[in-house]
Amino acid sequence: MITPIRCFSCGNLIGNKAEEFAERIKKEDPKKVLDELGIKKSCCRRMLLSHVELIDDVMKYDM
């Protein structure tokens, strides 16, 4: 739902790069963006690539 601050597997900080990643992949190749952001480990790349932003959908049902 909310972008993780750290990678679940290795603990590297990825939250500070998530917003830039989300904006740039709209226009650029995700592989190129991840390389330029310095995200080299496959577990960290997976965290950003597989993240689905659901917070807006869930907030509709907040009481």
N, C-alpha and C positions, 0 to 999 in steps of 0.2 A: 504494500500500500504506500508507505512512505519510503523513499529511497534510503537504503541502509547507509549508515555512517562508515562502517568498516566491513570489509570482506568477511563473510562467515567462516571461511576456511583458514585464511592466513592472518587475518587481522589488520591488513593494510588499510590505510585511510583512502576511501573512494568517494565519500559523500561530498567533498569539496569539488569534485570534477563532474558530478552527475548532471548538474544543470547545464554546464557548457556542452557536455556530451549530448544531452537531449536536444539542444538547439541545433548543434552542428550536424547531427545525422539526418536532419530534414533535407539538407542540401548536399552533404558529402557522404562518401563511403564510410561505414562504421569502422572498418579495419584501419583505415587511414587516420581517423579521428582518435581511436584508441592508441595507436602508435604515437601520434603527436602529443597526446596527453600524458604519455609515459606509463601507460598501464600495460605491463609486459606479462604478468602471470595469468595463466588461463583461468584460474579461479576468480580473479578480480574482473577479468573481461566478461566472464559468464555473469557475474553479479550485475553489471551494467547492461549487458545485452538482453538478459532475460527479465529485467525489471518491468513490471506493468503498473502504471500509475492508476490506482483505483480510488484514491481518496475522494475525488469529486463525486464518484458514483455512490460511495458509502455515506457521504455527508447528506445526501438526500433523505436518508432514513434516520438521521439524528433527531432525537426528541427534544 
